[in-house]
Amino acid sequence: MSDPSRKSSTASTSKDDIDLEKATPQPEFTNEAQALEDMDDNVPRDKFAKLWAVVMFLDKYGVEARGIERVLPDQRTQTSPLAPFWMWLAANMTISTFAIGVLAQSIFFLGLKEAALTIIFFNLLCTLPVAYFSTWGPKLGLRQLTLSRFSFGYATAQLPIVLNCIACVGWSIVNSIVGAQTLRAVSTSHQIPTAAGIVVIAILTIVVSFMGYRVVHLYEKYSWIPVVIIFFIYLGQIARFTESDFGGSGSVEAGNVLSFGATVAGFALGWTSLAADYTVRMPEDMSAYKIFFWTYLGLNTPLILVEILGAAAMTTFAQKPTWEDAFNNNSVGGLLGAGLAGPMGGFGSFLLVLLALSIVANNIPNMYSLALTFQNLHPYAQAIPRIVIVIIGSVIYIVLAIVGASHFEEWLDTLLVILSYWLAIFSTILIEEHLIFRKGKWSNYVPDDFNNWRKLPLGIASFLALGCGVAGAVLGMAQVWYVGVIGRMIGDPEFGGDIGFELAFAFTAVTYPPLRYLEKKWWGY
């Protein structure tokens, strides 16, 4: 159980203490490397002594040394409840979000009204677990995938850890591709090579992710401002050309709505496995309601508005056939360039460059959390400094993005839907464990036991429930490469309608409680 003395010391912090904290450097961002070196936590940091020597040097200049090690209550001094709002507003106020809306017509042939309603419903639903998990960080001071060990157990938690590593790299790939496409659309005569655009975006991402938690939040607090202005300008350029009477009818349209909904869900749920990573330095007594509200608002404001903007842009082709040509040539980047660089000349091209670089705000959480996720694999992985993993992960996704640049839409849709499947399972297990078996009480956790497999769940219940959730996803999925038995019953039998994430949730929700009850009765944890 958490140390009550720590709770009381946190809760009783005086106004004078808070003023003193504001006036002096915060202890959690300085001298962390030495504190980690001195920890007795069975993490073999001495095996990477030379790397840690570099970390100790960079620590003096504000580079975050901490990885998944617990942030103690007296080190959680990020006092603004608005921090999650700015974080998720910026991370989603990007052209990646715009690209999700574009898929409504380019892949699923939905009209603007159907697309807008789908976007609103699935975002409002699927951001609920993200906002909920964000409240967990301040309570236990642990990162999101570290927290999953208290539900999945040490061994079974390796599955979501590996999947999240893949997701972080996968998102970085598709984000970099759409950013590079947008940079290419700046000029029709002297186009920047796609590979060069990907590298530019990656370097900017590395700089912020490398610095760590404080700089990530600082960057995201302001990076959304020029982007939202540009999106308003873009809206003004395309508004008079939009139409709302695309789309199919009857069962075919119902199938397309569900399949597009799964895509929207994959994007929104994508943050569930990262949520607590960005609230671990908030005070333990911070109102959970405030954190939930500001996170939920920060997510849905850009997700709903920018995705609808993307869907609306795809309805302009009847009146602007040249914009369709631009989209066919440069995908999302071409569509944005047609509405900005086309009618506005050089100034529009400048705005397009800024819009392309907005992708950095979306890539930063992926690279920052990739390092934290990877450290959960093993004590040896935890011993590798966070900054090293950020650099290695960036090199990997740069190479893969350059190779996969010509298959953007297929990669994006497939990645999003698969994410919606496993994240529905992940979220269900964490929520049921917390509410049913830990009674929703933080006193029923011993956060310092996160590395002690003997005091964590055995993991058999979560493994079996996860398997049942996968079975549900397979039955309900509707992908180009496979249509499930139930998915085929919705809409056009050839393409079906994707209800994979809904069935994954349902199958997991029904099977986990009885399995966990038996496991807890036998294992004790």
C-alpha positions as a printed NumPy array, in Angstrom:
array([[  0.   ,   0.   ,   0.   ],
       [  1.094,   3.55 ,  -0.565],
       [  2.912,   5.237,   2.279],
       [  0.412,   7.352,   4.284],
       [  3.175,   9.646,   5.46 ],
       [  3.859,  10.575,   1.875],
       [  0.204,  11.325,   1.294],
       [ -0.019,  13.583,   4.269],
       [  3.168,  15.41 ,   3.402],
       [  1.835,  16.045,  -0.089],
       [ -1.57 ,  17.144,   1.038],
       [ -0.219,  19.506,   3.653],
       [  2.126,  21.421,   1.383],
       [  1.806,  25.052,   2.395],
       [  1.37 ,  28.068,   0.161],
       [  4.878,  29.197,   1.082],
       [  6.282,  25.848,  -0.061],
       [  4.465,  26.144,  -3.381],
       [  5.792,  29.682,  -3.865],
       [  9.289,  28.437,  -3.114],
       [  8.899,  25.645,  -5.701],
       [  7.924,  28.2  ,  -8.336],
       [ 10.94 ,  30.34 ,  -7.533],
       [ 13.553,  27.546,  -7.625],
       [ 14.47 ,  24.717, -10.021],
       [ 12.174,  21.709,  -9.569],
       [ 13.954,  18.731,  -7.978],
       [ 12.365,  16.166, -10.285],
       [ 14.091,  17.66 , -13.324],
       [ 17.588,  18.038, -11.873],
       [ 20.014,  15.542, -10.346],
       [ 17.692,  12.7  , -11.303],
       [ 20.443,  10.658, -12.931],
       [ 22.428,  10.38 ,  -9.715],
       [ 19.295,   9.486,  -7.753],
       [ 18.546,   6.701, -10.228],
       [ 22.125,   5.445, -10.033],
       [ 21.796,   5.221,  -6.247],
       [ 18.493,   3.304,  -6.325],
       [ 18.434,  -0.243,  -5.019],
       [ 15.847,  -1.63 ,  -7.447],
       [ 17.673,  -4.557,  -9.088],
       [ 18.006,  -2.671, -12.377],
       [ 21.523,  -3.302, -13.774],
       [ 22.358,   0.272, -14.781],
       [ 26.05 ,  -0.488, -14.202],
       [ 25.954,  -2.6  , -17.38 ],
       [ 25.449,   0.632, -19.312],
       [ 27.739,   2.798, -17.2  ],
       [ 29.112,   4.791, -20.144],
       [ 25.637,   5.656, -21.347],
       [ 24.596,   6.715, -17.855],
       [ 27.677,   8.94 , -17.635],
       [ 26.304,  10.806, -20.665],
       [ 22.873,  10.976, -19.022],
       [ 24.37 ,  12.441, -15.838],
       [ 26.066,  15.145, -17.904],
       [ 22.876,  15.979, -19.853],
       [ 20.862,  15.946, -16.63 ],
       [ 22.578,  19.193, -15.654],
       [ 21.014,  20.862, -18.694],
       [ 17.431,  19.794, -18.053],
       [ 17.298,  16.507, -19.988],
       [ 14.985,  14.114, -18.158],
       [ 16.878,  11.101, -16.821],
       [ 13.92 ,   9.257, -15.315],
       [ 12.323,   6.372, -17.151],
       [  9.596,   4.163, -15.677],
       [ 10.84 ,   4.589, -12.112],
       [  8.028,   5.746,  -9.836],
       [  7.599,   9.484,  -9.295],
       [  7.135,   9.894,  -5.552],
       [  4.326,  12.123,  -4.214],
       [  6.698,  14.893,  -3.067],
       [  8.164,  15.053,  -6.607],
       [  4.845,  15.667,  -8.362],
       [  4.731,  19.429,  -8.755],
       [  3.026,  19.993, -12.108],
       [  0.222,  21.939, -10.494],
       [ -1.877,  23.141, -13.439],
       [ -4.935,  20.962, -14.14 ],
       [ -4.921,  22.442, -17.666],
       [ -1.696,  20.624, -18.577],
       [ -3.529,  17.578, -20.049],
       [ -5.79 ,  19.898, -22.053],
       [ -2.889,  21.616, -23.825],
       [ -1.104,  18.285, -24.22 ],
       [ -3.883,  16.519, -26.082],
       [ -5.151,  19.608, -27.898],
       [ -1.76 ,  20.033, -29.565],
       [ -1.091,  16.331, -30.114],
       [ -4.333,  16.011, -32.083],
       [ -4.411,  19.428, -33.773],
       [ -2.388,  18.042, -36.661],
       [ -2.716,  16.838, -40.231],
       [ -2.813,  13.232, -38.988],
       [ -6.217,  13.989, -37.491],
       [ -7.235,  15.638, -40.767],
       [ -6.17 ,  12.455, -42.584],
       [ -8.624,  10.384, -40.517],
       [-11.51 ,  12.485, -41.791],
       [-10.261,  12.114, -45.363],
       [-10.679,   8.323, -45.11 ],
       [-14.453,   8.743, -44.681],
       [-14.835,   9.342, -48.402],
       [-11.626,   7.985, -49.928],
       [-11.985,   4.522, -48.353],
       [-15.554,   4.243, -47.011],
       [-17.501,   6.465, -49.492],
       [-19.49 ,   8.256, -46.808],
       [-21.2  ,  11.608, -47.245],
       [-20.321,  14.548, -45.022],
       [-23.353,  14.17 , -42.732],
       [-22.792,  10.468, -42.135],
       [-19.058,  11.036, -41.63 ],
       [-19.623,  13.897, -39.165],
       [-22.084,  11.927, -37.047],
       [-19.748,   8.921, -37.002],
       [-16.799,  11.103, -36.021],
       [-18.7  ,  12.766, -33.168],
       [-20.145,   9.555, -31.713],
       [-17.039,   7.367, -31.825],
       [-14.721,  10.087, -30.535],
       [-16.966,  10.971, -27.6  ],
       [-17.163,   7.278, -26.725],
       [-13.582,   6.18 , -27.274],
       [-11.817,   9.06 , -25.531],
       [-13.509,   8.163, -22.226],
       [-10.86 ,   5.575, -21.239],
       [ -8.045,   7.952, -22.23 ],
       [ -9.397,  10.627, -19.897],
       [ -9.988,   8.042, -17.167],
       [ -6.466,   6.598, -17.363],
       [ -5.026,  10.107, -17.237],
       [ -6.344,  10.346, -13.671],
       [ -4.286,   7.31 , -12.668],
       [ -0.854,   8.879, -13.189],
       [ -1.035,  11.327, -10.247],
       [ -2.449,   8.666,  -7.916],
       [  0.371,   6.143,  -8.292],
       [  3.181,   8.033, -10.037],
       [  3.612,   5.249, -12.613],
       [  3.537,   5.244, -16.4  ],
       [  0.636,   3.695, -18.302],
       [  2.227,   0.407, -19.4  ],
       [  3.819,   0.039, -15.961],
       [  0.353,   0.371, -14.454],
       [ -0.871,  -2.427, -16.717],
       [  1.214,  -4.92 , -14.708],
       [ -1.271,  -4.574, -11.847],
       [ -3.96 ,  -6.005, -14.158],
       [ -2.105,  -8.196, -16.648],
       [  0.627,  -9.495, -14.348],
       [  4.334,  -9.242, -15.112],
       [  4.519, -11.919, -17.82 ],
       [  1.255, -11.293, -19.703],
       [  1.911,  -7.531, -19.636],
       [  4.651,  -8.232, -22.178],
       [  1.945,  -8.592, -24.844],
       [  0.509,  -5.05 , -24.537],
       [  4.054,  -3.737, -24.076],
       [  5.209,  -5.233, -27.391],
       [  2.006,  -4.14 , -29.135],
       [  2.416,  -0.604, -27.846],
       [  6.011,  -0.467, -29.066],
       [  4.74 ,  -1.48 , -32.505],
       [  1.932,   1.088, -32.283],
       [  4.292,   3.929, -31.325],
       [  6.624,   3.122, -34.216],
       [  3.692,   2.555, -36.588],
       [  2.118,   5.909, -35.735],
       [  5.432,   7.663, -36.166],
       [  5.723,   6.092, -39.62 ],
       [  2.297,   7.163, -40.901],
       [  2.63 ,  10.602, -39.312],
       [  5.981,  11.194, -40.966],
       [  4.644,  10.067, -44.332],
       [  1.669,  12.44 , -44.253],
       [  3.954,  15.275, -43.09 ],
       [  6.403,  14.586, -45.912],
       [  3.558,  14.468, -48.443],
       [  2.454,  17.885, -47.257],
       [  5.966,  19.302, -47.597],
       [  6.096,  17.92 , -51.152],
       [  2.851,  19.716, -51.968],
       [  4.434,  23.104, -51.155],
       [  5.897,  23.303, -54.658],
       [  5.007,  21.602, -57.915],
       [  8.322,  22.41 , -59.584],
       [ 10.967,  21.952, -56.865],
       [  9.498,  19.283, -54.635],
       [ 11.356,  18.138, -51.546],
       [ 12.08 ,  14.393, -51.682],
       [  9.789,  12.349, -49.448],
       [ 12.772,  10.875, -47.613],
       [ 14.115,  14.35 , -46.812],
       [ 10.733,  15.451, -45.47 ],
       [ 10.548,  12.395, -43.227],
       [ 14.033,  13.086, -41.839],
       [ 13.223,  16.757, -41.122],
       [ 10.104,  15.798, -39.162],
       [ 11.989,  13.074, -37.286],
       [ 14.807,  15.402, -36.208],
       [ 12.382,  17.957, -34.784],
       [ 10.547,  15.164, -32.964],
       [ 13.774,  13.796, -31.492],
       [ 14.78 ,  17.157, -30.025],
       [ 11.643,  17.501, -27.892],
       [ 11.239,  13.808, -27.026],
       [ 14.911,  13.671, -26.034],
       [ 14.533,  16.494, -23.528],
       [ 11.695,  14.757, -21.7  ],
       [  8.486,  15.379, -19.774],
       [  8.841,  19.085, -18.985],
       [  9.837,  20.12 , -22.521],
       [  7.188,  17.855, -24.074],
       [  4.485,  19.651, -22.086],
       [  6.021,  23.054, -22.812],
       [  6.105,  22.419, -26.568],
       [  2.563,  21.067, -26.683],
       [  1.25 ,  24.03 , -24.687],
       [  1.948,  26.421, -27.553],
       [  2.434,  24.418, -30.755],
       [ -1.301,  24.198, -31.523],
       [ -1.791,  27.964, -31.885],
       [ -0.507,  28.515, -35.459],
       [ -2.062,  25.22 , -36.557],
       [ -5.59 ,  26.131, -35.49 ],
       [ -5.268,  29.51 , -37.249],
       [ -4.189,  27.769, -40.478],
       [ -7.038,  25.268, -40.255],
       [ -9.504,  28.174, -39.952],
       [ -7.961,  29.782, -43.034],
       [ -8.243,  26.458, -44.876],
       [-11.891,  26.156, -43.831],
       [-12.547,  29.578, -45.298],
       [-10.972,  28.487, -48.591],
       [-12.966,  25.257, -48.99 ],
       [-16.323,  26.036, -47.314],
       [-18.106,  27.256, -50.427],
       [-17.146,  24.139, -52.401],
       [-18.249,  21.443, -49.949],
       [-21.207,  19.129, -50.536],
       [-23.05 ,  16.772, -48.208],
       [-24.855,  14.337, -50.511],
       [-22.188,  11.702, -51.127],
       [-22.489,   8.277, -49.545],
       [-24.452,   5.101, -50.095],
       [-27.704,   3.906, -48.684],
       [-29.263,   1.165, -46.581],
       [-27.217,  -1.75 , -45.289],
       [-24.187,  -0.91 , -47.415],
       [-23.9  ,   2.508, -45.792],
       [-24.433,   0.967, -42.335],
       [-21.463,  -1.317, -42.941],
       [-19.318,   1.582, -44.107],
       [-20.303,   3.681, -41.092],
       [-19.25 ,   0.917, -38.707],
       [-15.984,   0.334, -40.555],
       [-15.168,   4.043, -40.552],
       [-16.193,   4.146, -36.897],
       [-13.595,   1.471, -36.156],
       [-10.996,   3.658, -37.845],
       [-12.   ,   6.7  , -35.781],
       [-11.999,   4.527, -32.663],
       [ -8.477,   3.302, -33.396],
       [ -7.188,   6.854, -33.533],
       [ -8.979,   7.948, -30.34 ],
       [ -8.197,   4.783, -28.384],
       [ -4.594,   5.039, -29.516],
       [ -3.835,   7.341, -26.592],
       [ -5.121,   4.93 , -23.907],
       [ -1.785,   3.134, -23.705],
       [  0.045,   6.453, -23.192],
       [ -2.393,   8.466, -21.072],
       [ -0.821,   8.268, -17.602],
       [  2.667,   8.946, -19.035],
       [  1.766,  12.65 , -19.18 ],
       [  0.193,  13.097, -15.744],
       [  2.67 ,  11.276, -13.447],
       [  4.154,  14.564, -12.232],
       [  0.817,  16.05 , -11.199],
       [  0.096,  16.185,  -7.421],
       [ -1.451,  13.135,  -5.819],
       [ -4.315,  15.235,  -4.415],
       [ -5.125,  16.9  ,  -7.748],
       [ -8.851,  16.572,  -8.454],
       [ -9.443,  13.519, -10.652],
       [-12.571,  15.214, -12.016],
       [-10.527,  18.175, -13.254],
       [ -7.931,  15.943, -14.884],
       [-10.647,  13.856, -16.538],
       [-12.58 ,  16.893, -17.793],
       [ -9.611,  18.76 , -19.232],
       [ -8.201,  15.63 , -20.845],
       [-11.565,  14.751, -22.384],
       [-12.062,  18.291, -23.703],
       [ -8.478,  18.51 , -24.961],
       [ -8.942,  15.3  , -26.934],
       [-12.374,  15.878, -28.429],
       [-11.98 ,  19.5  , -29.484],
       [ -9.378,  18.78 , -32.173],
       [-10.435,  15.209, -32.956],
       [-14.013,  16.099, -33.821],
       [-13.395,  19.438, -35.535],
       [-10.32 ,  18.536, -37.573],
       [-11.623,  15.118, -38.635],
       [-14.85 ,  16.729, -39.863],
       [-12.746,  19.296, -41.721],
       [-10.912,  16.457, -43.456],
       [-14.19 ,  14.777, -44.388],
       [-15.552,  18.09 , -45.706],
       [-12.479,  18.706, -47.854],
       [-13.104,  15.434, -49.705],
       [-16.533,  16.661, -50.859],
       [-15.096,  19.586, -52.848],
       [-14.005,  17.567, -55.89 ],
       [-17.255,  17.997, -57.835],
       [-16.68 ,  21.756, -57.988],
       [-12.864,  21.667, -57.857],
       [-11.62 ,  18.767, -60.026],
       [ -8.081,  20.145, -59.884],
       [ -8.119,  19.549, -56.124],
       [ -8.951,  15.903, -56.815],
       [ -5.903,  15.724, -59.076],
       [ -3.782,  17.22 , -56.295],
       [ -5.12 ,  14.619, -53.857],
       [ -4.408,  11.787, -56.275],
       [ -0.841,  13.034, -56.764],
       [  0.12 ,  13.873, -53.166],
       [ -2.668,  12.361, -51.047],
       [ -3.523,  14.397, -47.923],
       [ -0.668,  16.843, -48.522],
       [ -1.959,  17.561, -52.02 ],
       [ -5.474,  18.194, -50.721],
       [ -4.205,  20.668, -48.134],
       [ -1.918,  22.33 , -50.665],
       [ -4.791,  22.76 , -53.127],
       [ -6.712,  24.841, -50.611],
       [ -3.739,  26.88 , -49.383],
       [ -0.819,  27.123, -51.813],
       [ -3.115,  27.087, -54.846],
       [ -5.276,  30.163, -54.178],
       [ -2.886,  31.972, -51.788],
       [  0.453,  31.626, -53.574],
       [  3.644,  32.056, -51.574],
       [  1.891,  32.844, -48.306],
       [ -0.227,  29.732, -48.706],
       [  2.942,  27.687, -49.267],
       [  4.387,  29.099, -46.043],
       [  1.22 ,  28.094, -44.165],
       [  1.478,  24.635, -45.699],
       [  5.024,  24.218, -44.362],
       [  3.833,  25.122, -40.864],
       [  0.953,  22.691, -41.216],
       [  3.317,  19.922, -42.309],
       [  5.473,  20.519, -39.251],
       [  2.399,  20.226, -36.999],
       [  2.932,  16.496, -37.291],
       [  5.799,  16.862, -34.822],
       [  3.281,  17.49 , -32.013],
       [  1.659,  14.135, -32.768],
       [  4.921,  12.229, -33.11 ],
       [  6.405,  13.512, -29.841],
       [  4.122,  11.457, -27.543],
       [  4.793,   8.373, -29.647],
       [  8.567,   8.621, -29.362],
       [  8.589,   9.731, -25.732],
       [  6.262,   6.896, -24.716],
       [  8.054,   4.359, -26.921],
       [ 11.088,   4.658, -24.659],
       [  8.975,   4.264, -21.521],
       [  7.093,   1.318, -22.976],
       [ 10.297,  -0.453, -24.043],
       [ 11.749,  -0.114, -20.551],
       [  8.889,  -2.239, -19.225],
       [ 10.117,  -5.305, -21.12 ],
       [ 12.815,  -6.314, -18.628],
       [ 15.119,  -4.824, -15.966],
       [ 17.863,  -4.78 , -18.611],
       [ 15.595,  -2.733, -20.868],
       [ 14.893,  -0.406, -17.95 ],
       [ 18.653,  -0.032, -17.469],
       [ 19.007,   1.469, -20.967],
       [ 18.665,   5.268, -20.651],
       [ 15.438,   6.699, -22.017],
       [ 17.251,   9.064, -24.379],
       [ 19.062,   6.182, -26.091],
       [ 15.798,   4.372, -26.811],
       [ 14.324,   7.585, -28.267],
       [ 17.198,   7.847, -30.74 ],
       [ 17.165,   4.168, -31.746],
       [ 13.365,   4.184, -32.153],
       [ 13.582,   7.273, -34.331],
       [ 16.142,   5.681, -36.645],
       [ 13.912,   2.608, -37.035],
       [ 10.792,   4.549, -37.964],
       [ 12.676,   6.844, -40.365],
       [ 13.831,   3.83 , -42.372],
       [ 10.402,   2.164, -42.349],
       [  8.621,   5.419, -43.257],
       [ 10.859,   5.939, -46.29 ],
       [ 10.209,   2.36 , -47.434],
       [  6.442,   2.544, -46.894],
       [  5.753,   6.052, -48.173],
       [  3.913,   4.795, -51.281],
       [  1.366,   2.777, -49.259],
       [  0.151,   5.474, -46.885],
       [ -3.645,   5.021, -46.928],
       [ -3.507,   1.227, -46.697],
       [ -1.025,   1.388, -43.793],
       [ -3.062,   4.025, -41.989],
       [ -6.409,   2.238, -42.174],
       [ -4.974,  -1.162, -41.236],
       [ -2.974,   0.246, -38.32 ],
       [ -5.929,   2.18 , -36.944],
       [ -8.345,  -0.717, -36.984],
       [ -5.912,  -3.217, -35.444],
       [ -5.192,  -0.635, -32.741],
       [ -8.893,  -0.364, -31.986],
       [ -9.054,  -4.129, -31.424],
       [ -6.251,  -4.558, -28.907],
       [ -6.789,  -1.252, -27.134],
       [-10.425,  -2.155, -26.504],
       [ -9.155,  -5.322, -24.803],
       [ -6.42 ,  -3.443, -22.931],
       [ -8.809,  -0.772, -21.628],
       [-11.446,  -3.289, -20.559],
       [ -9.039,  -5.377, -18.476],
       [ -7.529,  -2.34 , -16.716],
       [-10.905,  -0.801, -15.913],
       [-12.481,  -4.038, -14.66 ],
       [ -9.458,  -4.841, -12.507],
       [ -9.567,  -1.388, -10.934],
       [-13.319,  -1.133, -10.365],
       [-14.182,  -4.753,  -9.536],
       [-11.147,  -6.307,  -7.893],
       [ -9.508,  -3.242,  -6.36 ],
       [-12.854,  -1.608,  -5.525],
       [-11.774,   1.615,  -7.255],
       [ -9.463,   2.355,  -4.308],
       [ -5.845,   3.433,  -4.761],
       [ -5.069,   2.082,  -1.3  ],
       [ -5.482,  -1.389,  -2.805],
       [ -2.348,  -0.869,  -4.919],
       [  1.243,  -1.11 ,  -3.724],
       [  2.914,   1.004,  -6.416],
       [  6.457,   0.137,  -5.37 ],
       [  5.72 ,  -3.51 ,  -6.235],
       [  5.507,  -2.811,  -9.965],
       [  8.773,  -4.713, -10.572],
       [  8.002,  -7.608,  -8.202],
       [  6.235, -10.32 , -10.2  ],
       [  5.436, -12.302,  -7.04 ],
       [  3.171,  -9.497,  -5.797],
       [  1.402,  -8.912,  -9.107],
       [ -1.427, -10.919, -10.678],
       [ -0.303, -14.245, -12.129],
       [ -1.531, -13.154, -15.559],
       [ -3.467, -16.277, -16.588],
       [ -6.84 , -14.515, -16.31 ],
       [ -5.72 , -11.56 , -18.424],
       [ -4.115, -13.886, -20.985],
       [ -7.269, -15.954, -21.438],
       [ -9.517, -12.868, -21.5  ],
       [ -7.207, -11.289, -24.049],
       [ -7.505, -14.419, -26.178],
       [-11.295, -14.226, -25.987],
       [-11.141, -10.564, -26.967],
       [ -9.013, -11.433, -29.997],
       [-11.586, -14.067, -30.97 ],
       [-14.288, -11.395, -30.82 ],
       [-12.2  ,  -9.071, -32.962],
       [-11.631, -11.794, -35.585],
       [-15.361, -12.572, -35.752],
       [-16.304,  -8.91 , -36.175],
       [-13.484,  -7.508, -38.275],
       [-13.952,  -6.338, -41.878],
       [-10.627,  -5.663, -43.563],
       [ -9.493,  -5.841, -47.167],
       [ -7.488,  -8.963, -46.309],
       [-10.123, -10.642, -44.096],
       [-13.819, -10.288, -43.254],
       [-15.07 , -12.04 , -40.101],
       [-18.134, -14.233, -39.887],
       [-20.189, -11.626, -38.016],
       [-18.645,  -8.661, -39.826],
       [-19.775, -10.19 , -43.146],
       [-23.402, -10.026, -42.004],
       [-23.347,  -6.225, -41.969],
       [-23.653,  -4.229, -45.172],
       [-22.245,  -5.598, -48.422],
       [-21.26 ,  -9.274, -47.818],
       [-18.11 ,  -8.759, -49.886],
       [-16.783,  -5.965, -47.654],
       [-18.892,  -6.3  , -44.494],
       [-19.029,  -3.857, -41.605],
       [-16.316,  -3.749, -38.964],
       [-17.544,  -4.361, -35.406],
       [-14.293,  -5.971, -34.308],
       [-13.493,  -3.522, -31.532],
       [-17.029,  -3.708, -30.117],
       [-16.901,  -7.522, -29.985],
       [-13.346,  -7.454, -28.61 ],
       [-14.619,  -5.268, -25.767],
       [-17.703,  -7.434, -25.142],
       [-15.872, -10.782, -25.141],
       [-13.173,  -9.435, -22.825],
       [-15.642,  -7.76 , -20.465],
       [-17.643, -10.969, -20.011],
       [-14.708, -13.359, -19.515],
       [-12.193, -11.401, -17.427],
       [-14.151, -11.092, -14.123],
       [-14.792, -14.832, -13.532],
       [-11.284, -15.761, -14.677],
       [ -9.71 , -13.126, -12.453],
       [-11.841, -14.204,  -9.495],
       [-10.458, -17.761,  -9.781],
       [ -6.907, -16.524, -10.287],
       [ -7.048, -14.188,  -7.307],
       [ -8.524, -16.914,  -5.104],
       [ -5.675, -19.287,  -5.998],
       [ -2.702, -16.903,  -6.409],
       [ -3.632, -14.303,  -3.784],
       [ -2.821, -11.191,  -5.868]])
